[in-house]
Amino acid sequence: MISGPAAAESIFQSPLALPAAKSSLALRAPLNALALAGKRLVTAGQRGHILYSDDGQNWTQADVPLSSDLTALYFPSAQRGWAVGHEGVILHSADGGATWTKQLDGKQAAALLSRHYGKPADPNDPAAQRLQQDADAFAAQGADKPFLDVWFEDDKRGFVIGAFNLILRTEDGGQSWTPWLDRTDNPKGLHLYAIRRAGGSLFIAGEQGLVLKFDREQRRFTQVALPYRGTLFGVTGTPDMTLVYGLRGNAWRSKDGGASWSKVDTGVDAGLASGMVRPDGSVVLVSQAGHVLLSGDSGASFKRVKVATTAPAFAVSEAGKGAIALAGMGGVRVEALK
């Protein structure tokens, strides 16, 4: 029988209850997300690790109140940003990523869904019944559903999305959240992987080729037909172009708001994990195998760019002075594009 300090150490503590441990190795751990807070780079990853750098070389670990794995970051302004991840966590920073507070976790999100969908106005409506069942399932399973991406229009209005059609909306900077599961054309409850503005609208990319487009008049996400059924990990674009990308190097491009799509030859067969549009209008895609792809024609074609270090990449961000930052298995590295 184990007793004393050893027994105490063997008791499982939820990541929601443990602040992220400060470690000199945090920058070398797998990192899943990158974002610019003004000119500051912020990255996040496993065990609640968030780090920030003002020069891309020297990094400081942020104060984070939990140790859940984090999946995505977004800063609509230099000071205010959000991070999301496993155990249904939503974190907020008001100082450019240096310190973070928890706004929501999976247990609170499940309770929110139960309250919102627990008593449908029409108990005979199949869609309402399904939403009630989904809410009950979220509550019964606890805080195990991850958020996979976050996007904010400004410092007040934004969305978080995740597994099994999980989507919440805030209009007060995260002080309160409203479930939007009933506002998506996603009857199968497919995972939602990415949300970004592109092609003059707001798009969500997800599992099994799911593409959703925000209809402001209806205040819902309507499904867009895509001639591809593989999983999509991301979406990026310019004001007049939308690019979705995912498994096995697949990328599809639209110039008419998602009404029609053309397949883009990326030249790689690895999963495309992240993408962005640079200030000069060029488009960058990075793969889970470490490929860096660059387009100078608004995503119509890509060429592979030689970089100093080839390693699996999960996120990409602008780094200034003609360079990009890549986050992945070996932490963050800054690469000049040639």
C-alpha positions as CSV (number, residue, x, y, z in Angstrom):
1,M,0.0,0.0,0.0
2,I,1.4,3.4,-1.0
3,S,1.0,6.2,1.5
4,G,2.6,9.6,2.3
5,P,4.1,11.9,-0.3
6,A,4.3,9.1,-2.9
7,A,0.6,8.5,-2.7
8,A,-0.1,12.2,-3.0
9,E,2.1,12.4,-6.1
10,S,0.3,9.4,-7.7
11,I,-3.1,11.1,-7.5
12,F,-4.2,12.4,-10.9
13,Q,-4.7,16.1,-11.2
14,S,-6.6,17.5,-14.1
15,P,-4.7,19.8,-16.5
16,L,-7.4,22.3,-15.7
17,A,-6.2,22.5,-12.1
18,L,-2.4,22.7,-12.8
19,P,-0.8,25.9,-14.1
20,A,1.6,25.4,-17.0
21,A,5.1,24.5,-15.6
22,K,7.9,26.9,-16.4
23,S,10.6,25.0,-18.2
24,S,13.7,25.9,-20.2
25,L,12.7,23.2,-22.6
26,A,9.3,24.6,-23.4
27,L,10.4,26.2,-26.7
28,R,11.7,22.8,-27.9
29,A,8.5,21.0,-27.1
30,P,5.9,20.4,-29.8
31,L,4.2,23.7,-30.6
32,N,0.9,23.8,-32.5
33,A,0.0,27.5,-33.0
34,L,1.6,30.8,-34.0
35,A,0.2,34.3,-34.1
36,L,1.3,37.9,-34.4
37,A,0.3,40.2,-31.5
38,G,1.3,43.5,-33.2
39,K,4.9,42.8,-34.1
40,R,5.3,40.2,-31.3
41,L,5.3,36.4,-32.1
42,V,3.3,34.2,-29.8
43,T,3.3,30.4,-29.9
44,A,1.4,27.7,-28.0
45,G,1.5,24.0,-27.7
46,Q,1.6,21.0,-25.3
47,R,1.0,21.2,-21.5
48,G,-0.3,24.8,-21.7
49,H,3.0,26.2,-22.9
50,I,2.7,29.7,-24.4
51,L,5.8,31.7,-25.3
52,Y,6.4,35.1,-26.8
53,S,9.2,36.9,-28.6
54,D,9.7,40.5,-29.8
55,D,12.6,39.5,-32.1
56,G,12.0,35.9,-33.1
57,Q,15.1,34.8,-31.3
58,N,14.7,35.4,-27.6
59,W,11.6,33.8,-26.0
60,T,9.8,34.3,-22.7
61,Q,7.4,31.7,-21.3
62,A,4.0,33.2,-20.4
63,D,2.0,32.7,-17.3
64,V,-0.8,30.2,-18.0
65,P,-3.3,29.0,-15.4
66,L,-3.7,25.5,-16.8
67,S,-1.7,22.8,-18.5
68,S,-4.1,21.5,-21.2
69,D,-2.6,21.1,-24.7
70,L,-3.3,24.2,-26.7
71,T,-4.2,24.1,-30.4
72,A,-4.8,27.6,-31.8
73,L,-4.1,31.3,-31.2
74,Y,-5.6,34.5,-32.5
75,F,-4.8,38.2,-31.8
76,P,-7.2,40.7,-33.4
77,S,-5.1,43.5,-31.9
78,A,-1.6,43.9,-30.4
79,Q,-2.7,43.5,-26.8
80,R,-5.8,41.3,-26.8
81,G,-5.7,37.6,-27.9
82,W,-7.3,34.2,-27.4
83,A,-5.9,30.7,-27.2
84,V,-8.0,27.4,-27.3
85,G,-7.3,23.8,-26.8
86,H,-8.1,20.4,-25.2
87,E,-10.4,20.0,-22.2
88,G,-12.5,22.7,-23.9
89,V,-10.3,25.6,-22.7
90,I,-10.5,29.2,-23.9
91,L,-7.8,31.5,-22.6
92,H,-7.6,35.3,-22.9
93,S,-4.6,37.7,-22.8
94,A,-4.9,41.5,-22.5
95,D,-1.1,42.2,-22.5
96,G,0.1,40.8,-25.8
97,G,0.4,37.2,-24.7
98,A,2.5,37.7,-21.5
99,T,-0.2,36.5,-19.1
100,W,-3.4,34.6,-19.6
101,T,-6.7,34.0,-17.8
102,K,-9.2,31.2,-18.3
103,Q,-12.5,32.3,-19.8
104,L,-14.1,28.8,-20.2
105,D,-13.3,25.1,-19.9
106,G,-15.0,22.0,-21.1
107,K,-17.1,21.4,-18.0
108,Q,-18.5,25.0,-18.2
109,A,-19.0,24.6,-22.0
110,A,-21.0,21.4,-21.5
111,A,-23.2,23.1,-18.8
112,L,-23.7,26.0,-21.2
113,L,-24.8,23.6,-24.0
114,S,-27.2,21.9,-21.6
115,R,-28.8,25.1,-20.6
116,H,-29.1,26.4,-24.1
117,Y,-30.5,23.2,-25.8
118,G,-32.0,21.4,-22.8
119,K,-35.6,22.5,-23.3
120,P,-36.4,22.8,-27.0
121,A,-39.2,25.1,-28.0
122,D,-40.7,22.3,-30.1
123,P,-40.0,18.9,-28.5
124,N,-41.3,17.2,-31.7
125,D,-38.7,18.9,-33.9
126,P,-36.1,16.2,-34.9
127,A,-33.3,18.9,-35.2
128,A,-34.1,20.2,-31.7
129,Q,-34.1,16.7,-30.3
130,R,-30.7,16.0,-31.9
131,L,-29.3,19.2,-30.4
132,Q,-30.7,18.3,-27.0
133,Q,-29.1,14.8,-27.3
134,D,-25.8,16.3,-28.3
135,A,-25.8,18.7,-25.4
136,D,-26.6,15.8,-23.0
137,A,-23.7,13.8,-24.5
138,F,-21.3,16.7,-24.0
139,A,-22.4,17.0,-20.4
140,A,-22.1,13.3,-19.7
141,Q,-18.7,13.0,-21.3
142,G,-17.2,15.8,-19.3
143,A,-14.4,18.2,-20.4
144,D,-12.9,16.0,-23.1
145,K,-13.9,17.9,-26.3
146,P,-11.2,20.1,-27.8
147,F,-11.5,23.5,-29.4
148,L,-9.4,23.5,-32.6
149,D,-9.4,27.1,-33.8
150,V,-10.4,30.6,-32.8
151,W,-11.0,33.8,-34.8
152,F,-12.0,37.3,-33.8
153,E,-13.4,40.1,-35.9
154,D,-12.3,42.7,-33.3
155,D,-11.6,42.8,-29.6
156,K,-15.3,41.9,-28.8
157,R,-16.8,39.6,-31.5
158,G,-15.4,36.2,-32.3
159,F,-15.9,32.4,-32.6
160,V,-14.3,29.3,-31.3
161,I,-14.8,26.0,-33.1
162,G,-13.9,22.3,-32.4
163,A,-14.7,18.7,-32.5
164,F,-18.2,17.3,-33.3
165,N,-19.6,20.6,-34.6
166,L,-18.7,22.5,-31.4
167,I,-19.0,26.2,-32.0
168,L,-19.5,29.1,-29.6
169,R,-19.9,32.9,-30.3
170,T,-19.1,35.9,-28.1
171,E,-19.9,39.5,-28.6
172,D,-18.4,40.8,-25.4
173,G,-14.8,39.7,-25.6
174,G,-15.4,36.3,-24.0
175,Q,-17.2,37.4,-20.9
176,S,-20.1,35.3,-22.2
177,W,-20.5,32.7,-24.9
178,T,-23.5,31.5,-27.0
179,P,-23.7,28.0,-28.6
180,W,-24.1,28.1,-32.3
181,L,-24.4,24.4,-33.0
182,D,-27.9,25.0,-34.4
183,R,-26.5,27.7,-36.8
184,T,-24.3,25.4,-38.9
185,D,-25.3,23.2,-41.9
186,N,-23.4,20.2,-40.4
187,P,-26.0,17.5,-39.7
188,K,-23.4,14.8,-39.3
189,G,-21.7,16.7,-36.5
190,L,-18.3,16.7,-38.4
191,H,-15.2,18.2,-36.7
192,L,-14.6,21.9,-37.4
193,Y,-10.8,22.5,-37.9
194,A,-10.3,26.0,-39.0
195,I,-12.1,29.4,-39.3
196,R,-10.8,32.4,-41.1
197,R,-11.9,35.3,-43.2
198,A,-11.3,34.9,-47.0
199,G,-12.9,35.8,-50.3
200,G,-14.9,38.5,-48.7
201,S,-16.6,36.3,-46.1
202,L,-15.9,34.0,-43.1
203,F,-15.3,30.4,-43.8
204,I,-15.0,27.2,-41.8
205,A,-13.1,24.1,-43.0
206,G,-13.6,20.7,-41.5
207,E,-13.8,17.0,-41.7
208,Q,-14.8,15.1,-44.9
209,G,-14.4,18.1,-47.2
210,L,-16.8,20.2,-45.1
211,V,-16.8,23.9,-46.0
212,L,-19.1,26.4,-44.4
213,K,-19.6,30.1,-45.2
214,F,-21.1,32.7,-42.9
215,D,-24.4,34.2,-44.0
216,R,-24.7,37.5,-42.2
217,E,-28.3,38.0,-43.0
218,Q,-29.3,34.5,-41.7
219,R,-26.6,34.6,-39.0
220,R,-25.7,31.0,-39.7
221,F,-23.0,29.0,-41.5
222,T,-24.3,27.5,-44.7
223,Q,-22.6,24.6,-46.5
224,V,-20.6,25.2,-49.6
225,A,-20.3,22.4,-52.2
226,L,-16.7,21.2,-52.6
227,P,-15.7,18.4,-55.1
228,Y,-13.5,16.8,-52.5
229,R,-14.3,14.6,-49.5
230,G,-11.0,14.5,-47.6
231,T,-10.4,16.3,-44.4
232,L,-9.5,20.0,-44.5
233,F,-7.1,21.4,-41.9
234,G,-7.1,25.1,-42.9
235,V,-8.5,28.0,-44.8
236,T,-6.8,31.3,-45.9
237,G,-7.2,33.8,-48.6
238,T,-7.3,37.4,-49.9
239,P,-10.4,39.6,-50.2
240,D,-11.2,38.0,-53.5
241,M,-9.8,34.5,-53.1
242,T,-10.4,31.6,-50.8
243,L,-8.0,28.6,-50.4
244,V,-8.8,25.5,-48.4
245,Y,-6.3,22.8,-47.8
246,G,-5.7,19.5,-45.9
247,L,-4.8,15.8,-46.4
248,R,-2.3,14.5,-48.9
249,G,-1.3,17.9,-50.2
250,N,-4.9,18.7,-51.4
251,A,-5.8,22.4,-51.9
252,W,-8.8,24.0,-53.6
253,R,-9.2,27.6,-54.6
254,S,-12.3,29.7,-55.2
255,K,-12.5,33.2,-56.8
256,D,-16.2,33.6,-56.5
257,G,-16.9,33.3,-52.7
258,G,-17.1,29.5,-52.8
259,A,-19.6,29.1,-55.6
260,S,-17.0,27.1,-57.6
261,W,-13.6,25.6,-56.9
262,S,-10.5,24.6,-58.8
263,K,-7.9,22.0,-57.6
264,V,-4.5,23.5,-56.9
265,D,-1.4,21.4,-57.8
266,T,0.8,21.8,-54.7
267,G,3.4,19.2,-55.7
268,V,3.4,17.5,-52.4
269,D,1.4,14.6,-50.9
270,A,1.9,15.4,-47.2
271,G,-0.9,16.9,-45.1
272,L,-1.0,20.7,-45.4
273,A,-1.2,22.0,-41.8
274,S,-1.2,25.8,-42.0
275,G,-1.3,28.7,-44.4
276,M,-1.3,32.5,-44.6
277,V,-1.3,35.5,-46.9
278,R,1.8,37.7,-46.6
279,P,1.7,41.5,-46.6
280,D,2.9,41.4,-50.3
281,G,0.0,39.2,-51.3
282,S,2.0,36.0,-51.7
283,V,0.5,32.9,-50.1
284,V,2.5,30.4,-48.0
285,L,1.4,26.8,-47.1
286,V,3.4,24.5,-44.8
287,S,3.1,20.7,-44.4
288,Q,3.4,18.2,-41.7
289,A,6.5,16.8,-43.5
290,G,8.2,20.2,-43.4
291,H,7.5,21.5,-46.9
292,V,7.3,25.2,-47.3
293,L,5.2,26.2,-50.4
294,L,5.0,29.7,-51.9
295,S,2.6,31.2,-54.4
296,G,3.1,34.5,-56.2
297,D,-0.2,34.3,-58.1
298,S,-2.8,34.4,-55.3
299,G,-2.8,30.7,-54.7
300,A,-3.2,29.5,-58.3
301,S,0.1,27.7,-58.2
302,F,2.8,26.9,-55.7
303,K,6.5,26.2,-55.7
304,R,8.6,24.5,-53.0
305,V,10.9,26.9,-51.1
306,K,14.2,25.7,-49.8
307,V,14.7,26.4,-46.1
308,A,17.6,25.9,-43.8
309,T,15.9,23.3,-41.6
310,T,13.3,20.8,-42.7
311,A,11.1,19.6,-39.9
312,P,7.3,18.9,-39.4
313,A,5.4,22.2,-39.2
314,F,2.0,22.7,-37.7
315,A,1.7,26.5,-37.9
316,V,3.2,29.4,-39.9
317,S,3.3,33.2,-39.3
318,E,4.9,36.3,-40.7
319,A,8.1,37.1,-38.9
320,G,9.2,40.4,-40.5
321,K,12.2,41.3,-42.7
322,G,11.2,38.8,-45.4
323,A,11.1,35.9,-43.0
324,I,8.5,33.5,-41.7
325,A,8.2,31.7,-38.4
326,L,7.3,27.9,-38.3
327,A,6.1,26.1,-35.3
328,G,6.2,22.3,-35.0
329,M,7.9,19.3,-33.4
330,G,11.2,21.1,-32.7
331,G,9.7,24.3,-31.4
332,V,9.8,27.6,-33.4
333,R,12.3,28.4,-36.1
334,V,12.5,31.6,-38.3
335,E,13.3,31.0,-42.0
336,A,14.1,33.6,-44.7
337,L,12.2,33.0,-47.9
338,K,14.4,33.0,-51.0
